[in-house]
């Protein structure tokens, strides 16, 4: 996990440690660093921002004369990464759920993303996580387009012992979401999880349909589900969903198979929205809270 990104930073640190650098050498080194970052699925603007952040320190004569300038490089890079990850307001999910419980209202979470990102499985993982915290959950099968989607979520619901609300294929997805919310209200269910169709971001009609679901369900939290292995696509998808839905945060899936690690940086930088969870495996328990400190530690380990 994050092997390529770690290698990019390690290469920079190694070069700085070996000898003092002229301004020309610093610029050349940072150019190579940017290329390495982009090969690690880091967006160009992020790579440039990180390079600009560290350049003045690499040229500082007082730093050059220190016994180990790599300490400075690690510190400044860690600070820069942390600023990118924490530029968006944090979301206290469980406090939000508890606040709605006191109002005797269900907390509604809407999941957004295209086919193939692991969105439906992520909904099930989320249900498992909430149940492990003692919360009651109902799922809404609002993907009424993809063949097998209703059966898939219904089976997940059985596996994690929660109720799934569904209608026939071709039904209005917003109506399914509304039914699930009404069910939750009448049965004192704590959280409603709404699965939606995997829409290509280039389909205007389908994105408009997502906007309708948002209006009808009025979710407390809108989460974009992105695939860590599809960097360019994930970033463009995130931007488009943000435009139509103004989602609140993201979940990054397939992180366990991502040797590059740049998607988390790029999506956060592009959307200014926090990443809440990482999908790190195929089991229901394989959903981890996202920790900027942990990621930065892994990168510089």
N, C-alpha and C positions, 0 to 999 in steps of 0.2 A: 504494500500500500504506500503510495506517494514516493516510490523509489526514484522515479525520473526527476521529480521536483527536488528531492533531497540531493540528488546528484548535481543539479544545476547550482544550488547554493554551495555545495561542497567544493565544486570547481572554482567558484569565485573566491571562497575563503582560502583555498590552497594557493591560488595565484598571489593573493595579497600577502600571505605569510612568507612566501619565498623571497621577495625582494621589494624594495621601494620602486614606485612606478612614476614615469613621467606623465604629463597631461595627455600626450598622444597615446601612450600605452594604456592609460586608464580608459580613455574613450574606446580604444580597440577592445579592451577586455570587457567593458560594459556592453558593447555591441554584441560580442560573442555570448555574453550572459543573457541578453535579450533574446537572441536566437534560441538558446538552450531553453529558456523559459517558455517560449512559444511552442517549441517542440514538446514541452511538458503540458500543453493545452492551456497555458496561461494567455489570456487576451493581450494583444499588443499594447493597449493603453496601460494595462497593469504592469507589464514588463518595463515599459518606459517610466512609469511612476516610481517603481522600485529602483531603477537605475539612477534617476534624478535624485532620489532620496539619499543614496549612498555616495554619489560622486564627490560632493564637497569634502567628505571625510577621507576619501582615498587620496585627495590632493593636499590634505592638511599636513604640513611638515612636522608638527608636533606629534601627530598620530604615527607618522612614518618612523619616528625615532623610538617609539615605544617597543618594549621587548616582544609583545605579542599583539599586533594590530588586529588579529582575527577576532579578539574579544570585542573590539569596537564594531567590527563588521557584523558579527552575530547579533550584537545588541541593537544596532540601528536597523538591521533587516527585520529583526523580531518586532521591533516597535512599528515599523512600516506595515508589516503583515497584520499586526494586531489592529492598527487603525482601519485597514480595509475591512477586516472581519467585524469590527464593532462600530462601523459608521452608521449602521441601521439601529433603530430602537429595539431593545430586547423584548421578547414576548414571554410573559409568565403564564404558560398554558394552564397549569393546575390551579393557580389563583383565580384565573378567569372562569374555570369550570365551577369552582367553589362559590364564586360570586353569583353565578346563575342559579346554582342549587338553592341558595338562600332566597332567591326570588321565585323558586319553584318553577323554573323554566329550563328547558334543555339547552345545552351548549352545542351549537351547530358548527361542524367543520366540513368544508367543501374541498375536495381534492381535484386538482386540475393537472392536465398533462396529456401528451399524445400516447398512442398505442406503443407498447414495447418498452416503456420506461419502468415497468413494475408497479404501476399505480394501484391496480386492484389488489395486488399482494400487499402493498404498503398499507392500504386501508385495513386489511386483516391484521397486519402487524400492529397497527395503531390500536385496534380493538383489543388485541391481546395485552398491549401495554396498559391501556386504561383499566381493563379488568384486573390486572395485577395490582393496580392501585386502589382496588375496591370500588370502582365506578361501574355503573350499568350502561350498556351501549346498545344502540340499534343501528343497522346499516341500511342505506337507501341504494337500491340498484338503479341509479339514474343513467347508466349506460344502456340505453335501449336500442342501440344501433349495431354494435359488434356481435356477430354470432357467437354464442357461448358465454357472453359476458355475465348474463344473469345467473346461469348455472355455476359459473366460476365463483362469483361472490357469494352465492347461496351456500355452496360447499364450504367456502372459507368460514362463513358464519356458523355453520354446523360444527366445524373443527374447533372454533374458539368459543362455542356455546353462547352465541348471541342471536338475536332475531334479525332477519333480513326482510325488508319490505320491497316487493317487486310487483310489476305489472307485466303485460305482454310486450314483446318486441314491437317497436314502432309507437309505443305509448309516449306521451309527452313527458320528457325527463323531469321537467319542473313539477309536474303533478305528482310524480313518484317521490320527489324530495319533500313536497308539501305533506303527502300522506305519512311519510316517516316522521316528520316533525309533529304532526297531530297525534300519531301513535305514541311518541315519546311523552307528549304532554299528558295524555290520558292514562299512561302507565307509569308515570313518574320516573322516566328514564333520564339518566344524567346527560348523556352525550349522543348526538346524532352524527354519523359519519356518512357523507354523501359521495358515492363514486360517480364519476362522470365519464362520458365517452372520450376516447382518445382521439382528439381532434388535431388534424394537421393545421398548423398555425396559418397556412396560406388560404384556408377555406373560410371566407368571410361569413357565409351563412351559418356555418357550424359555430364560429366564434360568437356570432350574435345569439345563438341558442344558449351558449354558456352564459352570456350576459343575462338572458332571461331567467336561468336557474338562479343566478346570484340575486336578482331582484325578488324572485318568489320566495326563496329560502332565507334571505337576509342572514347569511352565515356570520357567526362571531369570528370565525377564522377561515381564511382562504389560503390553501397551501398548494404551491406549485411543486410537482414531482418531476425531477429532472434526472437524466441518466448520466452518470459520471463518465461513461465510456463514449458518449456522443457529444464531445465538447462544443464544436461550432454550432451544431444543431440545438444543443441544450441552451446555449446562450441566446440564440435567436428566438427559440421557443419561449424562453423566459421573458424576453423583452415584449414579445407579442401578447402573451397572456397578461403581462403587467398592464399593457395598454387597454385591454378589454375588461379586465377584472380588478386591477389594482390589488393583486394578491398581497397577503401580509408576510408570508415567509415561504421557505422552500425546504423540501426534503430531497436529499441526493441519494440515489440508489446505486447499487452495484459497486460501491466504493471498495469492497473487498477485492474486486477484480481490476481495480484501477491502479496501475503501476505509475501513472504520470502524476495525478494529483492536482492539476491546475483548474479543474472545473469548479471546485468550491470557491477559489479566489475569483474566478472570472464571473460567475453568476452573482456573487455578492457585490462585486464592483459594478456590474452592469445594471443591477436592479436596485441597489441600496436597500435590499431586504435581507433579513437574517436567515441563515440556514438553521433549522431547528433540530433536524435529525439526520442520521446517516443510515442507509441500509447496508448492512455488512455481511449478509448471508441469506440463505434460503429459508431458515427456520423463522417461526413467528417471533421468537425472542430476539432476532437479529436486527433490532432497531435501536440505535444508540443515540443519546442526546449529543448534539454537536457541541464541541468544546474548542474554541479558537486556541486556547492555551495548549491543549493536547495536540492539536494539529501542528502548531508551531514547534512544539517540543519534538514531534516526530520528524519534522523537516530538518531540524538542526541537530538531531541525535547523531 
